[in-house]
């Protein structure tokens, strides 16, 4: 069956920029918006404070954690994300809780026809973890990708030890498709990762992930 997908507009791609939400969960109202230059101070404060919480799951990079996450590093990161968003390579969203920056959800490696695929990655402030924030944020971005953005498949890779992230994907119906051996250099070693995925057909009967969360009583639309 043939599908008609939205075509990119000069300098932009379908569904970007966009603001999504909100969904009320136990912690407050979750929404997504493009990352901003003024997010730098809060981004740095959370990332430096949460090194022990975040570092075991993120790719190894040159330099120390505090150096890489200093507020002075954010403008260059933001410019890179903004440029990639405009080119249609990524969707760089900030996660907000009651309007406050608490993390990021990134749709990356966007490939259009014929694959129409991408990956999704996310992190959130440890002080709000476990209260439905990440689940709501990923649900919002998945529905957006399978709607306005016009993608067909989304993947997420996660270390087998990252039980919290696996729970998020399982609650949203991502299926585990296999194990990638020594897939990514994380925390100074090549680590195995599970591959989870969803396609647009998986949600045709549910009306989307945000609708599922609302019907299950785990979120309210606002």
C-alpha positions as CSV (number, residue, x, y, z in Angstrom):
1,X,0.0,0.0,0.0
2,X,1.4,3.4,-1.0
3,X,1.6,6.2,1.5
4,X,1.8,9.9,0.9
5,X,4.3,11.6,3.2
6,X,4.8,15.3,3.7
7,X,7.7,16.7,1.6
8,X,10.4,18.9,3.2
9,X,10.1,22.6,2.8
10,X,13.2,24.6,1.8
11,X,15.3,25.1,5.0
12,X,12.9,22.9,7.1
13,X,11.5,19.5,7.3
14,X,8.0,18.3,8.3
15,X,7.0,18.8,11.9
16,X,9.9,21.1,12.8
17,X,10.1,23.4,14.7
18,X,7.2,22.3,17.0
19,X,5.9,22.5,20.5
20,X,4.1,19.4,21.9
21,X,1.9,18.7,24.9
22,X,1.1,19.0,27.5
23,X,0.4,15.8,29.4
24,X,-0.3,15.9,33.1
25,X,1.4,13.1,35.1
26,X,2.0,12.7,38.8
27,X,5.0,15.1,38.7
28,X,3.2,17.9,36.8
29,X,2.6,18.9,33.2
30,X,5.1,17.5,30.6
31,X,5.6,19.3,27.3
32,X,8.2,19.4,24.5
33,X,9.7,22.4,22.7
34,X,12.9,23.1,20.7
35,X,16.0,23.6,22.8
36,X,16.9,27.3,23.4
37,X,20.1,29.2,24.0
38,X,18.9,30.2,27.4
39,X,18.5,26.5,28.5
40,X,22.3,26.4,29.0
41,X,22.4,27.3,32.7
42,X,19.8,24.7,33.7
43,X,21.2,22.1,31.3
44,X,24.7,22.5,32.9
45,X,23.4,22.4,36.5
46,X,21.4,19.2,36.0
47,X,24.1,17.4,34.0
48,X,26.9,18.2,36.4
49,X,24.8,17.3,39.4
50,X,23.6,14.1,37.8
51,X,26.9,12.7,36.5
52,X,26.7,9.4,38.5
53,X,23.1,9.0,37.3
54,X,23.7,9.8,33.6
55,X,27.3,8.8,32.7
56,X,26.8,5.0,32.7
57,X,24.4,5.3,29.8
58,X,26.0,7.9,27.6
59,X,28.7,7.6,24.8
60,X,32.2,8.2,25.9
61,X,33.6,11.6,24.9
62,X,37.0,13.4,25.3
63,X,37.5,15.5,28.3
64,X,36.0,15.4,31.8
65,X,32.3,15.4,32.6
66,X,32.3,18.8,34.3
67,X,34.3,20.4,31.5
68,X,32.0,18.9,28.8
69,X,28.9,20.1,30.6
70,X,29.9,23.6,31.7
71,X,27.4,26.3,30.8
72,X,30.0,27.8,28.5
73,X,29.7,24.6,26.3
74,X,26.0,24.9,25.7
75,X,26.0,27.7,23.0
76,X,28.1,25.6,20.6
77,X,25.9,22.6,21.3
78,X,22.8,24.6,20.8
79,X,24.0,26.0,17.5
80,X,24.9,22.5,16.3
81,X,21.4,21.2,17.3
82,X,19.6,24.2,15.8
83,X,21.5,23.7,12.5
84,X,20.9,20.0,12.4
85,X,17.2,20.6,13.1
86,X,16.9,23.1,10.2
87,X,18.6,20.6,7.9
88,X,16.1,17.9,8.8
89,X,18.7,15.5,10.4
90,X,17.3,15.7,14.0
91,X,14.4,16.9,16.2
92,X,16.2,18.4,19.3
93,X,13.5,18.8,21.9
94,X,13.7,20.1,25.5
95,X,11.5,18.3,28.0
96,X,9.7,20.7,30.3
97,X,7.9,20.1,33.5
98,X,5.4,22.8,34.5
99,X,7.4,25.0,32.1
100,X,10.8,24.2,33.7
101,X,13.7,22.6,31.7
102,X,14.2,19.0,33.0
103,X,15.8,17.1,30.2
104,X,16.0,16.3,26.5
105,X,14.5,13.9,24.0
106,X,16.2,13.7,20.7
107,X,15.1,12.2,17.4
108,X,18.3,11.6,15.4
109,X,19.7,10.1,12.2
110,X,16.4,10.9,10.4
111,X,16.4,9.1,7.0
112,X,13.6,9.9,4.7
113,X,12.4,7.9,1.6
114,X,12.6,5.0,1.3
115,X,13.3,4.1,5.0
116,X,11.5,7.0,6.8
117,X,13.3,6.0,10.0
118,X,15.1,7.5,13.0
119,X,16.3,6.8,16.5
120,X,15.0,8.3,19.7
121,X,17.1,9.0,22.8
122,X,16.3,10.8,26.0
123,X,17.5,11.8,29.5
124,X,15.8,13.5,32.4
125,X,16.7,15.2,35.7
126,X,17.1,12.5,38.4
127,X,14.9,14.5,40.8
128,X,11.8,13.8,38.6
129,X,12.7,10.4,37.3
130,X,10.2,7.6,38.0
131,X,7.1,9.9,38.0
132,X,6.0,9.5,34.3
133,X,7.9,12.4,32.9
134,X,10.1,10.4,30.5
135,X,7.3,8.1,29.5
136,X,5.1,11.1,28.6
137,X,7.9,12.9,26.7
138,X,8.7,9.8,24.6
139,X,5.0,9.2,23.9
140,X,4.6,12.8,22.7
141,X,7.6,12.6,20.4
142,X,6.6,9.2,18.9
143,X,3.2,10.4,18.0
144,X,4.7,13.5,16.4
145,X,7.1,11.4,14.4
146,X,4.4,9.1,13.1
147,X,2.1,12.0,12.5
148,X,3.4,15.4,11.1
149,X,7.0,14.2,10.6
150,X,5.8,11.3,8.5
151,X,8.2,8.6,9.7
152,X,7.5,4.9,9.5
153,X,9.9,3.4,12.1
154,X,11.6,4.6,15.3
155,X,14.4,2.7,17.1
156,X,15.8,3.0,20.6
157,X,19.0,1.3,21.8
158,X,19.6,0.7,25.5
159,X,22.2,-1.2,27.6
160,X,20.7,-4.3,29.2
161,X,21.6,-2.9,32.6
162,X,19.5,0.2,32.1
163,X,16.4,-1.1,33.7
164,X,14.7,2.3,34.1
165,X,15.0,3.0,30.4
166,X,13.8,-0.5,29.4
167,X,10.7,0.0,31.6
168,X,9.9,3.2,29.7
169,X,10.2,1.5,26.3
170,X,8.2,-1.5,27.5
171,X,5.4,0.6,28.9
172,X,5.1,2.4,25.5
173,X,5.0,-0.9,23.6
174,X,8.4,-0.8,21.9
175,X,9.3,-4.4,21.0
176,X,12.8,-5.8,21.6
177,X,14.2,-6.9,18.3
178,X,17.7,-8.1,19.1
179,X,21.0,-7.5,20.8
180,X,23.8,-5.4,19.3
181,X,27.1,-6.8,20.5
182,X,29.7,-4.2,21.5
183,X,27.6,-1.6,19.8
184,X,28.7,1.7,21.4
185,X,31.6,3.0,23.5
186,X,29.8,4.0,26.7
187,X,31.4,4.8,30.1
188,X,34.9,3.9,28.6
189,X,34.1,0.5,27.2
190,X,32.3,-1.1,24.2
191,X,28.9,-2.1,25.5
192,X,26.2,-4.4,24.3
193,X,22.8,-2.7,23.6
194,X,19.3,-4.0,23.1
195,X,17.5,-2.7,20.0
196,X,13.8,-1.7,20.6
197,X,11.6,-0.5,17.8
198,X,8.1,0.7,16.8
199,X,6.5,1.2,13.4
200,X,3.5,3.2,12.5
201,X,1.4,0.1,12.0
202,X,1.9,-0.8,15.7
203,X,-0.2,2.2,16.7
204,X,-2.9,2.1,14.1
205,X,-5.4,0.5,16.4
206,X,-4.6,2.6,19.5
207,X,-4.8,6.1,18.2
208,X,-1.2,6.8,19.4
209,X,0.8,6.5,22.5
210,X,-0.5,9.7,24.2
211,X,-4.1,8.4,23.7
212,X,-3.0,5.1,25.3
213,X,-1.5,6.8,28.3
214,X,-4.7,8.8,28.8
215,X,-6.9,5.7,28.4
216,X,-4.8,3.8,30.9
217,X,-5.2,6.6,33.4
218,X,-1.4,7.4,33.5
219,X,-1.8,10.9,32.0
220,X,-4.3,13.7,31.3
221,X,-4.3,16.0,28.4
222,X,-4.1,19.7,29.3
